[in-house]
Amino acid sequence: MIEIIIDTETTGLSSEKDRIVEIACVELNNYIPTKNIFHTFVNPEIKVSQDAFRVHGYSDEFLSTKPKFREVVQNFINFIKNKKLIIHNADFDLGFLNNEFKRLNLKPILKSDVIDTLQIARSKFPGTGNSLDALCRRFKINIEAREKHSALLDCHLLSKVYIELIDKKEMTLDLTSNNAAIDEKIKLNNENRKGVITQVPTEQMEEYKKFLKKNVPNAFALD
């Protein structure tokens, strides 16, 4: 069974007024991360709010050189087509994605195609904090790297949380090698990345590693 973990970063909190600045997807095959990812930064064509900048750290200058949503959307659609989608707080991400689709007269992502891990968490742990950070702490998943939000890093973390939430940990005994592959993909270069990446060259991995070491202390203490 193929599933896709999805996360986005945005210019703000309003799906009507704000835009997407980053999209990441990590593929799971029978609950185990594969080597297939989709990742791109997006030029939102509007300014990033100060609150959003404090969350993810992507500046207007940095995003100005990235592709626009219409330039990456078909690759994104091809990556997720006919797959079950796993999203934490799906209403937020779907709101942004579907408004981007609407601007381009594209069909929306249906809620029936999405598993919302926030809803699963709320049903299992009612009355407690169920943010991604809170769930990582609950399941003892290291989040030292998450000083700034990153869609790709958050997909990596959510893949671990999802396994815990649905009690499929016994199926992921060989995750060590797969996690190493996913960790490498997180080391993509913010400076030189152009558009969509589904296969990550070694040099880009190493350059992104340098970026994270400079900007995110303890970035590789993920496991």
Biotite code that builds the C-alpha atoms (Angstrom):
import biotite.structure as struc

atoms = struc.array([
    struc.Atom([0.000, 0.000, 0.000], chain_id="A", res_id=1, res_name="MET", atom_name="CA", element="C"),
    struc.Atom([1.415, 3.353, -1.073], chain_id="A", res_id=2, res_name="ILE", atom_name="CA", element="C"),
    struc.Atom([0.677, 6.445, 1.023], chain_id="A", res_id=3, res_name="GLU", atom_name="CA", element="C"),
    struc.Atom([2.023, 9.983, 0.843], chain_id="A", res_id=4, res_name="ILE", atom_name="CA", element="C"),
    struc.Atom([2.898, 12.179, 3.826], chain_id="A", res_id=5, res_name="ILE", atom_name="CA", element="C"),
    struc.Atom([2.298, 15.845, 2.909], chain_id="A", res_id=6, res_name="ILE", atom_name="CA", element="C"),
    struc.Atom([3.207, 19.110, 4.607], chain_id="A", res_id=7, res_name="ASP", atom_name="CA", element="C"),
    struc.Atom([3.297, 22.758, 3.530], chain_id="A", res_id=8, res_name="THR", atom_name="CA", element="C"),
    struc.Atom([4.676, 26.054, 4.772], chain_id="A", res_id=9, res_name="GLU", atom_name="CA", element="C"),
    struc.Atom([2.896, 29.302, 3.951], chain_id="A", res_id=10, res_name="THR", atom_name="CA", element="C"),
    struc.Atom([3.100, 33.101, 4.033], chain_id="A", res_id=11, res_name="THR", atom_name="CA", element="C"),
    struc.Atom([0.517, 33.260, 6.842], chain_id="A", res_id=12, res_name="GLY", atom_name="CA", element="C"),
    struc.Atom([-2.555, 31.603, 8.312], chain_id="A", res_id=13, res_name="LEU", atom_name="CA", element="C"),
    struc.Atom([-5.306, 32.683, 5.884], chain_id="A", res_id=14, res_name="SER", atom_name="CA", element="C"),
    struc.Atom([-5.799, 30.224, 3.029], chain_id="A", res_id=15, res_name="SER", atom_name="CA", element="C"),
    struc.Atom([-7.805, 32.895, 1.213], chain_id="A", res_id=16, res_name="GLU", atom_name="CA", element="C"),
    struc.Atom([-5.173, 35.649, 1.403], chain_id="A", res_id=17, res_name="LYS", atom_name="CA", element="C"),
    struc.Atom([-1.893, 33.824, 2.007], chain_id="A", res_id=18, res_name="ASP", atom_name="CA", element="C"),
    struc.Atom([0.052, 31.478, -0.274], chain_id="A", res_id=19, res_name="ARG", atom_name="CA", element="C"),
    struc.Atom([2.198, 28.354, -0.135], chain_id="A", res_id=20, res_name="ILE", atom_name="CA", element="C"),
    struc.Atom([5.988, 28.760, 0.082], chain_id="A", res_id=21, res_name="VAL", atom_name="CA", element="C"),
    struc.Atom([7.047, 25.109, 0.477], chain_id="A", res_id=22, res_name="GLU", atom_name="CA", element="C"),
    struc.Atom([5.561, 21.697, -0.308], chain_id="A", res_id=23, res_name="ILE", atom_name="CA", element="C"),
    struc.Atom([7.042, 18.365, 0.754], chain_id="A", res_id=24, res_name="ALA", atom_name="CA", element="C"),
    struc.Atom([5.876, 14.794, 0.286], chain_id="A", res_id=25, res_name="CYS", atom_name="CA", element="C"),
    struc.Atom([7.392, 11.548, 1.561], chain_id="A", res_id=26, res_name="VAL", atom_name="CA", element="C"),
    struc.Atom([6.208, 8.248, 0.142], chain_id="A", res_id=27, res_name="GLU", atom_name="CA", element="C"),
    struc.Atom([5.416, 5.296, 2.416], chain_id="A", res_id=28, res_name="LEU", atom_name="CA", element="C"),
    struc.Atom([5.193, 1.740, 1.146], chain_id="A", res_id=29, res_name="ASN", atom_name="CA", element="C"),
    struc.Atom([3.394, -0.445, 3.685], chain_id="A", res_id=30, res_name="ASN", atom_name="CA", element="C"),
    struc.Atom([4.161, 2.194, 6.326], chain_id="A", res_id=31, res_name="TYR", atom_name="CA", element="C"),
    struc.Atom([7.897, 2.308, 5.548], chain_id="A", res_id=32, res_name="ILE", atom_name="CA", element="C"),
    struc.Atom([9.451, 5.469, 3.976], chain_id="A", res_id=33, res_name="PRO", atom_name="CA", element="C"),
    struc.Atom([10.792, 4.828, 0.484], chain_id="A", res_id=34, res_name="THR", atom_name="CA", element="C"),
    struc.Atom([13.418, 6.772, -1.429], chain_id="A", res_id=35, res_name="LYS", atom_name="CA", element="C"),
    struc.Atom([10.739, 8.730, -3.310], chain_id="A", res_id=36, res_name="ASN", atom_name="CA", element="C"),
    struc.Atom([10.082, 12.291, -2.237], chain_id="A", res_id=37, res_name="ILE", atom_name="CA", element="C"),
    struc.Atom([8.652, 15.444, -3.728], chain_id="A", res_id=38, res_name="PHE", atom_name="CA", element="C"),
    struc.Atom([10.015, 18.729, -2.461], chain_id="A", res_id=39, res_name="HIS", atom_name="CA", element="C"),
    struc.Atom([9.955, 22.281, -3.728], chain_id="A", res_id=40, res_name="THR", atom_name="CA", element="C"),
    struc.Atom([10.043, 25.838, -2.471], chain_id="A", res_id=41, res_name="PHE", atom_name="CA", element="C"),
    struc.Atom([7.497, 28.138, -4.091], chain_id="A", res_id=42, res_name="VAL", atom_name="CA", element="C"),
    struc.Atom([7.577, 31.822, -4.954], chain_id="A", res_id=43, res_name="ASN", atom_name="CA", element="C"),
    struc.Atom([4.277, 32.944, -3.371], chain_id="A", res_id=44, res_name="PRO", atom_name="CA", element="C"),
    struc.Atom([4.220, 36.235, -5.305], chain_id="A", res_id=45, res_name="GLU", atom_name="CA", element="C"),
    struc.Atom([3.267, 38.012, -2.072], chain_id="A", res_id=46, res_name="ILE", atom_name="CA", element="C"),
    struc.Atom([5.226, 38.954, 1.022], chain_id="A", res_id=47, res_name="LYS", atom_name="CA", element="C"),
    struc.Atom([5.798, 36.534, 3.885], chain_id="A", res_id=48, res_name="VAL", atom_name="CA", element="C"),
    struc.Atom([4.218, 37.746, 7.133], chain_id="A", res_id=49, res_name="SER", atom_name="CA", element="C"),
    struc.Atom([6.525, 38.401, 10.075], chain_id="A", res_id=50, res_name="GLN", atom_name="CA", element="C"),
    struc.Atom([4.778, 35.692, 12.086], chain_id="A", res_id=51, res_name="ASP", atom_name="CA", element="C"),
    struc.Atom([5.281, 33.129, 9.307], chain_id="A", res_id=52, res_name="ALA", atom_name="CA", element="C"),
    struc.Atom([8.910, 34.161, 8.855], chain_id="A", res_id=53, res_name="PHE", atom_name="CA", element="C"),
    struc.Atom([9.523, 33.536, 12.547], chain_id="A", res_id=54, res_name="ARG", atom_name="CA", element="C"),
    struc.Atom([8.063, 30.044, 12.113], chain_id="A", res_id=55, res_name="VAL", atom_name="CA", element="C"),
    struc.Atom([9.943, 28.847, 9.022], chain_id="A", res_id=56, res_name="HIS", atom_name="CA", element="C"),
    struc.Atom([12.621, 31.459, 8.300], chain_id="A", res_id=57, res_name="GLY", atom_name="CA", element="C"),
    struc.Atom([12.034, 31.685, 4.524], chain_id="A", res_id=58, res_name="TYR", atom_name="CA", element="C"),
    struc.Atom([12.572, 35.291, 3.460], chain_id="A", res_id=59, res_name="SER", atom_name="CA", element="C"),
    struc.Atom([10.988, 37.160, 0.555], chain_id="A", res_id=60, res_name="ASP", atom_name="CA", element="C"),
    struc.Atom([14.435, 37.413, -1.038], chain_id="A", res_id=61, res_name="GLU", atom_name="CA", element="C"),
    struc.Atom([15.046, 33.668, -0.779], chain_id="A", res_id=62, res_name="PHE", atom_name="CA", element="C"),
    struc.Atom([11.610, 32.774, -2.186], chain_id="A", res_id=63, res_name="LEU", atom_name="CA", element="C"),
    struc.Atom([11.781, 35.314, -5.029], chain_id="A", res_id=64, res_name="SER", atom_name="CA", element="C"),
    struc.Atom([14.058, 33.005, -7.041], chain_id="A", res_id=65, res_name="THR", atom_name="CA", element="C"),
    struc.Atom([11.892, 29.904, -6.607], chain_id="A", res_id=66, res_name="LYS", atom_name="CA", element="C"),
    struc.Atom([9.322, 28.570, -9.104], chain_id="A", res_id=67, res_name="PRO", atom_name="CA", element="C"),
    struc.Atom([5.725, 29.712, -8.920], chain_id="A", res_id=68, res_name="LYS", atom_name="CA", element="C"),
    struc.Atom([3.017, 27.248, -7.906], chain_id="A", res_id=69, res_name="PHE", atom_name="CA", element="C"),
    struc.Atom([1.701, 26.926, -11.453], chain_id="A", res_id=70, res_name="ARG", atom_name="CA", element="C"),
    struc.Atom([5.171, 25.801, -12.548], chain_id="A", res_id=71, res_name="GLU", atom_name="CA", element="C"),
    struc.Atom([5.346, 22.888, -10.082], chain_id="A", res_id=72, res_name="VAL", atom_name="CA", element="C"),
    struc.Atom([1.727, 21.881, -9.663], chain_id="A", res_id=73, res_name="VAL", atom_name="CA", element="C"),
    struc.Atom([1.638, 19.193, -12.358], chain_id="A", res_id=74, res_name="GLN", atom_name="CA", element="C"),
    struc.Atom([4.638, 17.399, -10.895], chain_id="A", res_id=75, res_name="ASN", atom_name="CA", element="C"),
    struc.Atom([2.987, 17.583, -7.486], chain_id="A", res_id=76, res_name="PHE", atom_name="CA", element="C"),
    struc.Atom([-0.275, 16.176, -8.835], chain_id="A", res_id=77, res_name="ILE", atom_name="CA", element="C"),
    struc.Atom([1.571, 13.365, -10.602], chain_id="A", res_id=78, res_name="ASN", atom_name="CA", element="C"),
    struc.Atom([3.356, 12.451, -7.379], chain_id="A", res_id=79, res_name="PHE", atom_name="CA", element="C"),
    struc.Atom([0.208, 12.178, -5.247], chain_id="A", res_id=80, res_name="ILE", atom_name="CA", element="C"),
    struc.Atom([-2.176, 10.841, -7.907], chain_id="A", res_id=81, res_name="LYS", atom_name="CA", element="C"),
    struc.Atom([-4.252, 7.842, -6.785], chain_id="A", res_id=82, res_name="ASN", atom_name="CA", element="C"),
    struc.Atom([-2.476, 7.717, -3.411], chain_id="A", res_id=83, res_name="LYS", atom_name="CA", element="C"),
    struc.Atom([-3.888, 7.970, 0.103], chain_id="A", res_id=84, res_name="LYS", atom_name="CA", element="C"),
    struc.Atom([-2.622, 11.223, 1.627], chain_id="A", res_id=85, res_name="LEU", atom_name="CA", element="C"),
    struc.Atom([-1.482, 11.587, 5.247], chain_id="A", res_id=86, res_name="ILE", atom_name="CA", element="C"),
    struc.Atom([-1.642, 15.138, 6.650], chain_id="A", res_id=87, res_name="ILE", atom_name="CA", element="C"),
    struc.Atom([-1.509, 16.534, 10.173], chain_id="A", res_id=88, res_name="HIS", atom_name="CA", element="C"),
    struc.Atom([-4.295, 19.107, 10.608], chain_id="A", res_id=89, res_name="ASN", atom_name="CA", element="C"),
    struc.Atom([-5.496, 18.438, 7.080], chain_id="A", res_id=90, res_name="ALA", atom_name="CA", element="C"),
    struc.Atom([-7.962, 21.336, 6.970], chain_id="A", res_id=91, res_name="ASP", atom_name="CA", element="C"),
    struc.Atom([-5.065, 23.791, 7.059], chain_id="A", res_id=92, res_name="PHE", atom_name="CA", element="C"),
    struc.Atom([-2.967, 22.273, 4.278], chain_id="A", res_id=93, res_name="ASP", atom_name="CA", element="C"),
    struc.Atom([-5.965, 21.342, 2.118], chain_id="A", res_id=94, res_name="LEU", atom_name="CA", element="C"),
    struc.Atom([-7.278, 24.888, 2.423], chain_id="A", res_id=95, res_name="GLY", atom_name="CA", element="C"),
    struc.Atom([-4.073, 26.274, 0.957], chain_id="A", res_id=96, res_name="PHE", atom_name="CA", element="C"),
    struc.Atom([-3.565, 23.564, -1.655], chain_id="A", res_id=97, res_name="LEU", atom_name="CA", element="C"),
    struc.Atom([-7.147, 23.672, -2.888], chain_id="A", res_id=98, res_name="ASN", atom_name="CA", element="C"),
    struc.Atom([-7.160, 27.459, -3.106], chain_id="A", res_id=99, res_name="ASN", atom_name="CA", element="C"),
    struc.Atom([-4.002, 27.237, -5.224], chain_id="A", res_id=100, res_name="GLU", atom_name="CA", element="C"),
    struc.Atom([-5.753, 24.637, -7.376], chain_id="A", res_id=101, res_name="PHE", atom_name="CA", element="C"),
    struc.Atom([-8.828, 26.851, -7.632], chain_id="A", res_id=102, res_name="LYS", atom_name="CA", element="C"),
    struc.Atom([-6.731, 29.744, -8.940], chain_id="A", res_id=103, res_name="ARG", atom_name="CA", element="C"),
    struc.Atom([-5.585, 27.447, -11.741], chain_id="A", res_id=104, res_name="LEU", atom_name="CA", element="C"),
    struc.Atom([-9.028, 25.905, -12.398], chain_id="A", res_id=105, res_name="ASN", atom_name="CA", element="C"),
    struc.Atom([-7.829, 22.496, -11.214], chain_id="A", res_id=106, res_name="LEU", atom_name="CA", element="C"),
    struc.Atom([-9.839, 19.876, -9.352], chain_id="A", res_id=107, res_name="LYS", atom_name="CA", element="C"),
    struc.Atom([-9.457, 20.018, -5.557], chain_id="A", res_id=108, res_name="PRO", atom_name="CA", element="C"),
    struc.Atom([-7.999, 17.307, -3.360], chain_id="A", res_id=109, res_name="ILE", atom_name="CA", element="C"),
    struc.Atom([-10.906, 15.443, -1.795], chain_id="A", res_id=110, res_name="LEU", atom_name="CA", element="C"),
    struc.Atom([-11.097, 14.948, 1.954], chain_id="A", res_id=111, res_name="LYS", atom_name="CA", element="C"),
    struc.Atom([-12.025, 11.334, 1.266], chain_id="A", res_id=112, res_name="SER", atom_name="CA", element="C"),
    struc.Atom([-8.485, 10.846, -0.071], chain_id="A", res_id=113, res_name="ASP", atom_name="CA", element="C"),
    struc.Atom([-6.908, 12.130, 3.148], chain_id="A", res_id=114, res_name="VAL", atom_name="CA", element="C"),
    struc.Atom([-6.120, 10.635, 6.541], chain_id="A", res_id=115, res_name="ILE", atom_name="CA", element="C"),
    struc.Atom([-5.841, 13.407, 9.136], chain_id="A", res_id=116, res_name="ASP", atom_name="CA", element="C"),
    struc.Atom([-3.396, 12.357, 11.851], chain_id="A", res_id=117, res_name="THR", atom_name="CA", element="C"),
    struc.Atom([-4.643, 15.180, 14.082], chain_id="A", res_id=118, res_name="LEU", atom_name="CA", element="C"),
    struc.Atom([-8.092, 13.600, 14.136], chain_id="A", res_id=119, res_name="GLN", atom_name="CA", element="C"),
    struc.Atom([-6.583, 10.196, 14.913], chain_id="A", res_id=120, res_name="ILE", atom_name="CA", element="C"),
    struc.Atom([-4.571, 11.714, 17.748], chain_id="A", res_id=121, res_name="ALA", atom_name="CA", element="C"),
    struc.Atom([-7.588, 13.528, 19.185], chain_id="A", res_id=122, res_name="ARG", atom_name="CA", element="C"),
    struc.Atom([-9.598, 10.319, 19.221], chain_id="A", res_id=123, res_name="SER", atom_name="CA", element="C"),
    struc.Atom([-6.780, 8.407, 20.938], chain_id="A", res_id=124, res_name="LYS", atom_name="CA", element="C"),
    struc.Atom([-5.673, 11.140, 23.337], chain_id="A", res_id=125, res_name="PHE", atom_name="CA", element="C"),
    struc.Atom([-8.696, 13.382, 24.028], chain_id="A", res_id=126, res_name="PRO", atom_name="CA", element="C"),
    struc.Atom([-8.139, 16.462, 26.121], chain_id="A", res_id=127, res_name="GLY", atom_name="CA", element="C"),
    struc.Atom([-4.373, 16.554, 25.581], chain_id="A", res_id=128, res_name="THR", atom_name="CA", element="C"),
    struc.Atom([-2.049, 18.458, 23.269], chain_id="A", res_id=129, res_name="GLY", atom_name="CA", element="C"),
    struc.Atom([-1.894, 16.800, 19.852], chain_id="A", res_id=130, res_name="ASN", atom_name="CA", element="C"),
    struc.Atom([0.354, 19.124, 17.863], chain_id="A", res_id=131, res_name="SER", atom_name="CA", element="C"),
    struc.Atom([3.164, 17.467, 15.918], chain_id="A", res_id=132, res_name="LEU", atom_name="CA", element="C"),
    struc.Atom([5.640, 18.577, 18.602], chain_id="A", res_id=133, res_name="ASP", atom_name="CA", element="C"),
    struc.Atom([3.444, 17.194, 21.388], chain_id="A", res_id=134, res_name="ALA", atom_name="CA", element="C"),
    struc.Atom([3.002, 13.863, 19.638], chain_id="A", res_id=135, res_name="LEU", atom_name="CA", element="C"),
    struc.Atom([6.733, 13.572, 18.988], chain_id="A", res_id=136, res_name="CYS", atom_name="CA", element="C"),
    struc.Atom([7.355, 14.123, 22.697], chain_id="A", res_id=137, res_name="ARG", atom_name="CA", element="C"),
    struc.Atom([4.684, 11.567, 23.578], chain_id="A", res_id=138, res_name="ARG", atom_name="CA", element="C"),
    struc.Atom([6.301, 8.942, 21.346], chain_id="A", res_id=139, res_name="PHE", atom_name="CA", element="C"),
    struc.Atom([9.858, 9.967, 22.297], chain_id="A", res_id=140, res_name="LYS", atom_name="CA", element="C"),
    struc.Atom([10.738, 11.100, 18.774], chain_id="A", res_id=141, res_name="ILE", atom_name="CA", element="C"),
    struc.Atom([13.647, 13.538, 18.783], chain_id="A", res_id=142, res_name="ASN", atom_name="CA", element="C"),
    struc.Atom([12.585, 17.052, 17.713], chain_id="A", res_id=143, res_name="ILE", atom_name="CA", element="C"),
    struc.Atom([15.763, 19.004, 18.459], chain_id="A", res_id=144, res_name="GLU", atom_name="CA", element="C"),
    struc.Atom([16.067, 19.799, 14.747], chain_id="A", res_id=145, res_name="ALA", atom_name="CA", element="C"),
    struc.Atom([12.668, 21.520, 14.715], chain_id="A", res_id=146, res_name="ARG", atom_name="CA", element="C"),
    struc.Atom([13.712, 24.972, 15.911], chain_id="A", res_id=147, res_name="GLU", atom_name="CA", element="C"),
    struc.Atom([12.354, 26.244, 12.585], chain_id="A", res_id=148, res_name="LYS", atom_name="CA", element="C"),
    struc.Atom([9.541, 24.561, 10.709], chain_id="A", res_id=149, res_name="HIS", atom_name="CA", element="C"),
    struc.Atom([10.465, 22.804, 7.471], chain_id="A", res_id=150, res_name="SER", atom_name="CA", element="C"),
    struc.Atom([7.899, 20.936, 5.394], chain_id="A", res_id=151, res_name="ALA", atom_name="CA", element="C"),
    struc.Atom([10.384, 18.192, 4.548], chain_id="A", res_id=152, res_name="LEU", atom_name="CA", element="C"),
    struc.Atom([11.570, 17.756, 8.133], chain_id="A", res_id=153, res_name="LEU", atom_name="CA", element="C"),
    struc.Atom([7.958, 17.760, 9.348], chain_id="A", res_id=154, res_name="ASP", atom_name="CA", element="C"),
    struc.Atom([7.072, 15.025, 6.831], chain_id="A", res_id=155, res_name="CYS", atom_name="CA", element="C"),
    struc.Atom([9.934, 12.971, 8.216], chain_id="A", res_id=156, res_name="HIS", atom_name="CA", element="C"),
    struc.Atom([8.671, 13.447, 11.776], chain_id="A", res_id=157, res_name="LEU", atom_name="CA", element="C"),
    struc.Atom([5.037, 12.838, 10.834], chain_id="A", res_id=158, res_name="LEU", atom_name="CA", element="C"),
    struc.Atom([5.946, 9.546, 9.156], chain_id="A", res_id=159, res_name="SER", atom_name="CA", element="C"),
    struc.Atom([7.209, 8.349, 12.557], chain_id="A", res_id=160, res_name="LYS", atom_name="CA", element="C"),
    struc.Atom([4.212, 9.748, 14.430], chain_id="A", res_id=161, res_name="VAL", atom_name="CA", element="C"),
    struc.Atom([1.787, 8.141, 11.969], chain_id="A", res_id=162, res_name="TYR", atom_name="CA", element="C"),
    struc.Atom([3.303, 4.701, 12.530], chain_id="A", res_id=163, res_name="ILE", atom_name="CA", element="C"),
    struc.Atom([2.873, 5.129, 16.276], chain_id="A", res_id=164, res_name="GLU", atom_name="CA", element="C"),
    struc.Atom([-0.697, 6.410, 15.989], chain_id="A", res_id=165, res_name="LEU", atom_name="CA", element="C"),
    struc.Atom([-1.892, 3.450, 13.935], chain_id="A", res_id=166, res_name="ILE", atom_name="CA", element="C"),
    struc.Atom([0.107, 0.872, 15.917], chain_id="A", res_id=167, res_name="ASP", atom_name="CA", element="C"),
    struc.Atom([2.122, -0.349, 12.955], chain_id="A", res_id=168, res_name="LYS", atom_name="CA", element="C"),
    struc.Atom([5.544, -0.036, 14.536], chain_id="A", res_id=169, res_name="LYS", atom_name="CA", element="C"),
    struc.Atom([6.156, -3.766, 14.260], chain_id="A", res_id=170, res_name="GLU", atom_name="CA", element="C"),
    struc.Atom([6.073, -3.403, 10.475], chain_id="A", res_id=171, res_name="MET", atom_name="CA", element="C"),
    struc.Atom([8.963, -0.913, 10.476], chain_id="A", res_id=172, res_name="THR", atom_name="CA", element="C"),
    struc.Atom([11.772, -2.940, 12.014], chain_id="A", res_id=173, res_name="LEU", atom_name="CA", element="C"),
    struc.Atom([13.929, -2.208, 8.968], chain_id="A", res_id=174, res_name="ASP", atom_name="CA", element="C"),
    struc.Atom([13.411, 1.541, 9.209], chain_id="A", res_id=175, res_name="LEU", atom_name="CA", element="C"),
    struc.Atom([17.031, 2.214, 10.144], chain_id="A", res_id=176, res_name="THR", atom_name="CA", element="C"),
    struc.Atom([18.289, 2.152, 6.584], chain_id="A", res_id=177, res_name="SER", atom_name="CA", element="C"),
    struc.Atom([15.189, 3.910, 5.266], chain_id="A", res_id=178, res_name="ASN", atom_name="CA", element="C"),
    struc.Atom([15.447, 6.669, 7.879], chain_id="A", res_id=179, res_name="ASN", atom_name="CA", element="C"),
    struc.Atom([19.031, 7.263, 6.817], chain_id="A", res_id=180, res_name="ALA", atom_name="CA", element="C"),
    struc.Atom([17.819, 7.769, 3.256], chain_id="A", res_id=181, res_name="ALA", atom_name="CA", element="C"),
    struc.Atom([15.087, 10.159, 4.370], chain_id="A", res_id=182, res_name="ILE", atom_name="CA", element="C"),
    struc.Atom([17.537, 12.086, 6.577], chain_id="A", res_id=183, res_name="ASP", atom_name="CA", element="C"),
    struc.Atom([19.769, 12.589, 3.574], chain_id="A", res_id=184, res_name="GLU", atom_name="CA", element="C"),
    struc.Atom([16.879, 14.002, 1.554], chain_id="A", res_id=185, res_name="LYS", atom_name="CA", element="C"),
    struc.Atom([16.268, 16.601, 4.263], chain_id="A", res_id=186, res_name="ILE", atom_name="CA", element="C"),
    struc.Atom([19.762, 17.904, 3.519], chain_id="A", res_id=187, res_name="LYS", atom_name="CA", element="C"),
    struc.Atom([18.688, 19.538, 0.246], chain_id="A", res_id=188, res_name="LEU", atom_name="CA", element="C"),
    struc.Atom([20.303, 22.847, -0.594], chain_id="A", res_id=189, res_name="ASN", atom_name="CA", element="C"),
    struc.Atom([18.139, 25.924, 0.154], chain_id="A", res_id=190, res_name="ASN", atom_name="CA", element="C"),
    struc.Atom([20.490, 28.099, -1.853], chain_id="A", res_id=191, res_name="GLU", atom_name="CA", element="C"),
    struc.Atom([20.623, 26.134, -5.110], chain_id="A", res_id=192, res_name="ASN", atom_name="CA", element="C"),
    struc.Atom([17.388, 24.131, -5.159], chain_id="A", res_id=193, res_name="ARG", atom_name="CA", element="C"),
    struc.Atom([15.417, 24.834, -8.337], chain_id="A", res_id=194, res_name="LYS", atom_name="CA", element="C"),
    struc.Atom([11.876, 23.522, -8.501], chain_id="A", res_id=195, res_name="GLY", atom_name="CA", element="C"),
    struc.Atom([10.872, 19.946, -7.828], chain_id="A", res_id=196, res_name="VAL", atom_name="CA", element="C"),
    struc.Atom([13.215, 17.263, -6.536], chain_id="A", res_id=197, res_name="ILE", atom_name="CA", element="C"),
    struc.Atom([12.302, 13.616, -6.617], chain_id="A", res_id=198, res_name="THR", atom_name="CA", element="C"),
    struc.Atom([15.820, 12.194, -6.896], chain_id="A", res_id=199, res_name="GLN", atom_name="CA", element="C"),
    struc.Atom([18.396, 14.005, -4.771], chain_id="A", res_id=200, res_name="VAL", atom_name="CA", element="C"),
    struc.Atom([21.999, 14.314, -6.053], chain_id="A", res_id=201, res_name="PRO", atom_name="CA", element="C"),
    struc.Atom([24.682, 13.719, -3.439], chain_id="A", res_id=202, res_name="THR", atom_name="CA", element="C"),
    struc.Atom([26.133, 17.203, -3.792], chain_id="A", res_id=203, res_name="GLU", atom_name="CA", element="C"),
    struc.Atom([22.762, 18.784, -2.983], chain_id="A", res_id=204, res_name="GLN", atom_name="CA", element="C"),
    struc.Atom([22.415, 16.624, 0.102], chain_id="A", res_id=205, res_name="MET", atom_name="CA", element="C"),
    struc.Atom([25.822, 17.750, 1.351], chain_id="A", res_id=206, res_name="GLU", atom_name="CA", element="C"),
    struc.Atom([25.134, 21.429, 0.652], chain_id="A", res_id=207, res_name="GLU", atom_name="CA", element="C"),
    struc.Atom([21.814, 21.303, 2.496], chain_id="A", res_id=208, res_name="TYR", atom_name="CA", element="C"),
    struc.Atom([23.577, 19.605, 5.392], chain_id="A", res_id=209, res_name="LYS", atom_name="CA", element="C"),
    struc.Atom([25.840, 22.654, 5.624], chain_id="A", res_id=210, res_name="LYS", atom_name="CA", element="C"),
    struc.Atom([22.795, 24.958, 5.479], chain_id="A", res_id=211, res_name="PHE", atom_name="CA", element="C"),
    struc.Atom([21.074, 23.135, 8.346], chain_id="A", res_id=212, res_name="LEU", atom_name="CA", element="C"),
    struc.Atom([24.232, 23.032, 10.465], chain_id="A", res_id=213, res_name="LYS", atom_name="CA", element="C"),
    struc.Atom([24.541, 26.799, 10.078], chain_id="A", res_id=214, res_name="LYS", atom_name="CA", element="C"),
    struc.Atom([20.886, 27.665, 10.656], chain_id="A", res_id=215, res_name="ASN", atom_name="CA", element="C"),
    struc.Atom([19.452, 24.826, 12.784], chain_id="A", res_id=216, res_name="VAL", atom_name="CA", element="C"),
    struc.Atom([21.557, 23.605, 15.714], chain_id="A", res_id=217, res_name="PRO", atom_name="CA", element="C"),
    struc.Atom([21.441, 19.828, 16.275], chain_id="A", res_id=218, res_name="ASN", atom_name="CA", element="C"),
    struc.Atom([19.788, 19.413, 12.880], chain_id="A", res_id=219, res_name="ALA", atom_name="CA", element="C"),
    struc.Atom([20.862, 15.824, 12.527], chain_id="A", res_id=220, res_name="PHE", atom_name="CA", element="C"),
    struc.Atom([19.810, 14.528, 15.935], chain_id="A", res_id=221, res_name="ALA", atom_name="CA", element="C"),
    struc.Atom([16.633, 13.125, 14.399], chain_id="A", res_id=222, res_name="LEU", atom_name="CA", element="C"),
    struc.Atom([16.679, 9.578, 15.710], chain_id="A", res_id=223, res_name="ASP", atom_name="CA", element="C"),
])
